[in-house]
Amino acid sequence: MRLSVSHIAWSAEEEPEALALLARLGVSQLEVAPGRIAPWAALDAARVRAYRAALAAQGLGVSSLQALYFGTEGLSLMADEPAFDAFLTHTRRVAEIGAALGAPVGVFGAPGLKRRGALSEAEARARAVERLARVAEAIADTGFTLALEPVPACYGADFLMRTEEILELVAAVGHPAVGLHLDVSCVELGGGDIAAAIGRAGAEGIRHFHIAEPDLAGFAAPVAGHAAAAAALEGVGYDGTVAIEMRRPDADWAGAVITAVAHARRVYGAT
């Protein structure tokens, strides 16, 4: 498994120092929030190319994208057609950014954009299948995959909260541009068993994976089921990317990154 680290673990101002730290640690992959490169309105092709070149100069590639919709307004997968049209247009742009950065997948968490509201479960599922099929067709030529994350209710979700729901949805859409993302902590906070979720999805069903703690805490004293997750990933033969996702701590972000990388290598055997 390849190890990646999300750059939400440090501030934008600390990024040059952080990239140098990753290089010293031998980490070769970065998970990127596009809005951290530049505000969406200013994020043009030239800025994306320059950012990729700056990472390459440090020996880093982009494993994946996250926070795909952070900082946007009026977008929704499930709401009225104008909101979905805006969602579709933005998702196409994200896919193009992913392709330009060399990132094959993006994590679609964003529970507010997946809320079903007054729709029944059956109505919501039918709408989600139809609309995600349209998304898949819109981004198919980029080679990018939108990977849906099961997000628990405690993070604000009311739909697509369980691995089983997303696997059924992905199967119904039936297009490689839509897939499943798993996060250790999200699965467990939603009442699921991470090892069972991995086993149910199988290696081919998992498009991306997050090593994360509740509330994106650090790894000085981890509580999530990482040992069980690592054993299950090895058991199904997963050889994709595992990305560390944690928020920047109030103090010593560099020490927190070093601790997290050591944890991921020790428990997951990620390189």
C-alpha positions in Angstrom: 0.0 0.0 0.0 1.2 3.5 -0.8 1.1 6.1 1.9 -0.2 9.6 1.4 -0.7 12.5 3.8 -3.5 15.1 3.5 -2.2 18.6 3.6 -5.0 19.8 5.9 -2.6 18.7 8.6 -0.8 22.0 8.3 -1.6 25.5 7.2 -1.1 26.9 3.7 1.7 29.1 5.1 3.5 26.0 6.5 3.2 24.1 3.3 6.8 24.6 2.1 8.2 23.3 5.4 5.7 20.5 5.4 6.6 19.3 1.9 10.3 19.3 2.9 9.3 17.2 6.0 7.5 14.7 3.9 10.5 14.4 1.6 12.7 13.7 4.6 10.2 11.1 5.9 10.2 9.4 2.5 6.5 10.0 1.8 5.9 10.4 -1.9 2.2 11.1 -2.1 0.0 14.1 -1.0 -3.7 14.3 -0.7 -4.8 17.8 -1.9 -7.8 20.0 -1.1 -8.0 22.1 -4.4 -9.2 25.2 -2.6 -5.9 25.2 -0.7 -4.0 25.8 -3.9 -6.0 28.9 -4.6 -9.6 30.1 -4.0 -11.9 28.5 -6.5 -12.4 31.7 -8.5 -8.6 32.0 -9.0 -7.8 28.3 -9.5 -7.0 28.3 -13.2 -5.0 25.8 -15.2 -1.7 27.7 -14.8 -1.9 27.6 -11.0 -2.7 23.9 -11.1 0.3 23.2 -13.3 2.5 25.3 -11.1 1.4 23.5 -8.0 2.0 20.1 -9.6 5.5 21.2 -10.6 6.3 22.5 -7.1 5.3 19.1 -5.7 7.3 17.2 -8.2 10.4 19.3 -7.3 10.0 17.8 -3.8 9.5 14.3 -5.2 5.8 14.3 -4.4 2.8 13.2 -6.5 -0.9 13.7 -5.8 -2.6 10.6 -4.7 -6.1 12.0 -4.3 -8.3 15.1 -3.8 -10.5 16.0 -0.8 -12.7 18.9 0.3 -14.0 18.9 -3.3 -16.9 21.3 -2.5 -15.5 23.2 0.4 -16.0 27.0 0.0 -18.7 26.6 -2.6 -22.4 27.6 -2.3 -25.7 26.5 -3.9 -24.5 23.0 -4.8 -26.3 19.7 -4.0 -26.5 16.2 -5.3 -30.0 15.7 -3.9 -31.8 19.1 -4.0 -33.6 20.8 -6.9 -32.3 20.8 -10.4 -30.5 24.2 -10.4 -28.5 23.0 -7.3 -27.7 19.8 -9.0 -26.7 21.5 -12.2 -24.3 23.6 -10.2 -23.0 20.4 -8.5 -22.5 18.7 -11.8 -20.6 21.7 -13.3 -18.3 22.0 -10.3 -17.7 18.2 -10.2 -16.6 18.3 -13.8 -14.2 21.1 -12.9 -12.9 19.1 -9.9 -12.3 16.1 -12.2 -10.3 18.2 -14.6 -8.2 19.5 -11.8 -7.6 16.0 -10.6 -6.6 14.9 -14.1 -4.2 17.9 -14.3 -2.6 17.0 -11.0 -2.4 13.3 -11.7 -4.9 12.4 -9.0 -7.2 9.6 -10.0 -9.7 9.9 -7.3 -11.5 12.4 -5.1 -13.3 11.9 -1.8 -16.9 12.9 -1.7 -17.8 13.3 2.0 -19.7 16.6 2.2 -22.8 15.3 4.1 -24.7 18.6 3.5 -24.6 18.0 -0.2 -26.0 14.5 0.1 -28.8 15.3 2.5 -32.1 13.7 1.4 -34.3 16.0 3.5 -38.0 15.2 3.0 -37.3 12.4 0.4 -37.9 8.9 1.5 -35.0 6.4 1.5 -36.4 4.9 -1.7 -36.9 8.2 -3.4 -33.5 9.4 -2.4 -31.8 6.3 -3.7 -33.5 6.5 -7.0 -32.6 10.2 -7.4 -29.0 9.6 -6.3 -28.6 6.7 -8.9 -30.0 8.8 -11.7 -27.9 11.9 -10.9 -24.6 10.0 -10.2 -25.0 8.3 -13.5 -25.1 11.8 -15.1 -22.1 12.8 -13.0 -20.2 9.7 -14.2 -20.9 10.5 -17.8 -19.8 14.1 -17.4 -16.4 13.2 -15.9 -15.8 9.9 -17.7 -13.3 11.3 -20.2 -11.0 12.7 -17.4 -10.3 9.3 -15.9 -11.2 10.6 -12.5 -13.3 8.7 -9.9 -15.7 10.4 -7.5 -15.5 8.1 -4.4 -18.4 8.4 -2.0 -17.7 8.2 1.7 -20.1 6.8 4.2 -20.5 9.7 6.7 -22.1 9.1 10.1 -25.0 11.1 11.5 -22.8 12.7 14.1 -21.1 14.5 11.2 -24.4 15.8 9.9 -25.5 13.1 7.4 -29.0 11.7 6.9 -28.3 9.6 3.8 -25.6 7.3 2.5 -24.3 6.7 6.0 -23.4 3.1 5.7 -20.9 1.2 3.5 -23.7 -1.2 2.3 -25.8 1.7 1.0 -22.9 3.1 -1.0 -21.9 -0.3 -2.4 -25.5 -0.8 -3.6 -25.6 2.7 -5.1 -22.3 2.2 -6.9 -23.5 -1.1 -8.3 -26.7 0.5 -9.5 -24.8 3.4 -11.2 -22.5 0.8 -12.8 -19.8 3.2 -14.0 -16.1 3.3 -12.9 -16.2 7.1 -12.5 -18.3 6.5 -9.3 -16.9 4.4 -6.5 -16.5 3.8 -2.7 -14.1 5.5 -0.3 -13.7 4.1 3.2 -12.5 6.0 6.3 -11.8 4.0 9.5 -13.3 6.5 11.9 -16.3 7.3 9.8 -17.3 3.7 9.4 -17.0 3.1 13.2 -18.7 6.3 14.2 -21.6 5.2 12.1 -21.9 1.9 14.0 -20.1 -0.2 11.4 -17.3 -2.7 11.6 -14.3 -1.5 9.5 -13.0 -5.0 8.9 -16.5 -6.2 7.8 -16.8 -3.1 5.5 -13.5 -3.8 3.9 -14.3 -7.5 3.4 -17.7 -6.6 1.9 -16.2 -4.2 -0.6 -13.2 -6.2 -1.5 -10.0 -4.8 -2.9 -11.5 -3.8 -6.2 -14.5 -2.1 -4.6 -12.3 0.3 -2.5 -11.2 3.2 -4.6 -9.5 5.1 -1.8 -8.9 4.7 2.0 -8.4 7.1 4.9 -6.5 6.4 8.1 -8.3 8.8 10.4 -9.3 9.3 14.0 -12.6 10.7 15.3 -12.9 14.4 14.6 -9.7 14.1 12.6 -7.6 14.1 15.7 -3.9 13.1 15.7 -2.3 9.8 16.3 -0.5 10.2 19.6 -3.1 8.0 21.3 -5.2 6.5 18.5 -8.6 4.9 19.4 -10.0 3.8 16.0 -9.7 0.2 14.8 -6.5 0.6 12.7 -5.1 -2.9 13.4 -8.3 -4.5 12.3 -8.5 -2.3 9.3 -4.9 -3.0 8.3 -5.4 -6.8 8.7 -8.6 -6.6 6.6 -7.0 -4.6 3.8 -4.1 -7.1 3.7 -6.7 -10.0 3.7 -8.5 -8.7 0.6 -5.3 -7.8 -1.2 -5.8 -4.1 -1.3 -2.7 -2.4 -2.8 -4.0 1.1 -3.3 -3.4 4.3 -1.4 -4.0 4.8 2.3 -4.1 8.5 3.2 -3.6 10.0 6.6 -6.3 12.5 7.3 -6.0 14.7 10.4 -6.6 18.4 11.2 -3.7 20.7 12.1 -3.2 20.5 15.8 -3.0 23.6 17.9 0.7 23.0 18.6 3.6 21.1 16.9 2.0 20.2 13.7 5.3 18.8 12.4 5.6 16.4 15.4 2.0 15.3 14.8 2.8 14.5 11.2 5.9 12.5 12.1 3.8 10.5 14.7 1.1 9.9 12.2 3.5 8.6 9.5 5.2 6.3 12.0 1.8 5.0 13.0 0.7 4.3 9.5 3.9 2.5 8.6 3.9 0.5 11.8 0.2 -0.6 11.7 -0.6 -0.6 7.9 2.8 -1.4 6.5 2.3 1.5 4.1 5.3 2.9 2.2 
